[in-house]
């Protein structure tokens, strides 16, 4: 009589392979997920930079914000519909009217910060 099925050794090996793959793929997935979430924050910082540039072209100084907000009518930025970065702040930095600092506040993710000075390239740090 022929028996069908899996032996105990085959089942244990299969389970070990599944465990190994999940241990390897878990941290990789978490890393990619975090990068995808932060991409929303970088996009918000890019929007702030473009809005500040437009404001500077018109008024010859950057916008004097300085309050944490979800929606700024002057700059035309609305972050209320974002999933991870719903608040931001943009204020003149201590270099004077030709520089500013912007912060994208994260919900469950790290805040992202950007500084911009007319004589230097934009730098983003977290």
C-alpha positions in Angstrom: 0.0 0.0 0.0 1.4 3.4 -1.1 1.2 6.3 1.4 0.8 9.9 0.4 1.8 12.9 2.4 4.8 14.7 3.8 7.3 13.3 6.3 8.1 15.2 9.5 11.5 16.1 8.2 10.0 17.7 5.1 7.5 19.8 7.2 10.3 21.0 9.6 12.5 22.0 6.7 9.7 23.9 5.0 8.8 25.7 8.2 12.5 26.6 8.8 12.7 28.1 5.3 9.5 30.1 5.9 10.8 31.4 9.2 14.2 32.3 7.6 12.6 34.2 4.8 10.3 36.1 7.1 13.2 37.1 9.4 15.1 38.4 6.4 12.2 40.2 4.7 10.7 41.9 7.8 13.5 44.5 8.3 13.8 45.1 4.6 10.0 45.8 4.3 10.2 48.1 7.4 13.1 50.1 5.8 11.3 50.5 2.5 8.0 51.4 4.3 9.8 54.1 6.2 11.4 55.5 3.1 8.0 55.6 1.4 6.5 57.5 4.3 9.4 60.0 4.4 9.0 60.6 0.7 5.7 62.4 1.6 7.7 64.6 3.9 10.3 65.4 1.3 7.6 66.3 -1.2 6.0 68.6 1.4 9.4 70.3 1.9 9.8 70.7 -1.8 6.4 72.3 -2.0 7.4 74.7 0.8 10.6 75.6 -1.0 8.7 76.4 -4.2 6.2 78.5 -2.4 8.9 80.3 -0.5 10.7 81.0 -3.8 7.6 82.4 -5.3 7.0 84.6 -2.2 10.6 85.8 -2.3 10.3 86.8 -6.0 7.3 88.9 -5.2 8.3 90.5 -1.9 12.1 90.2 -1.9 12.1 88.4 1.5 10.9 85.0 2.7 7.6 84.5 4.4 7.6 85.2 8.2 5.5 82.2 9.3 6.8 80.5 12.4 3.7 78.7 13.5 3.0 75.0 13.2 0.1 74.7 10.8 -1.7 72.3 8.4 -2.8 74.9 6.0 -1.1 78.2 5.0 -3.1 80.5 2.8 -0.3 82.9 2.1 2.1 80.2 0.8 -0.8 78.2 -0.7 0.1 74.9 1.0 -2.4 72.5 2.4 -1.1 69.4 4.1 -4.3 68.3 5.8 -4.8 65.6 3.2 -1.3 64.0 3.7 -1.2 60.8 5.6 2.1 61.0 7.5 3.1 64.7 7.3 0.1 66.8 8.1 1.7 69.8 9.7 4.6 72.1 8.7 6.4 75.2 9.7 8.3 77.7 7.7 10.1 80.7 9.3 12.9 83.1 8.6 16.1 81.7 10.0 18.7 83.5 12.0 20.6 84.5 8.8 18.1 87.2 8.1 15.5 87.8 5.4 17.4 85.9 2.7 17.2 82.5 4.5 14.5 80.3 6.0 14.1 77.0 7.8 11.1 74.6 7.2 10.0 71.6 9.2 7.6 68.9 8.2 6.1 67.3 11.3 5.4 63.6 11.0 2.7 61.5 12.5 4.5 58.4 13.8 7.5 59.2 11.7 10.6 61.4 12.2 10.2 65.1 11.6 12.1 66.4 8.5 13.9 69.8 8.4 15.2 71.9 5.5 17.2 75.1 5.5 17.7 77.4 2.6 19.9 80.4 2.1 20.1 82.4 -1.1 23.8 82.0 -1.4 23.9 78.3 -0.6 22.1 75.2 -1.9 19.2 73.9 -0.1 20.0 71.3 2.6 17.7 68.7 4.1 18.4 66.9 7.3 16.2 65.0 9.7 
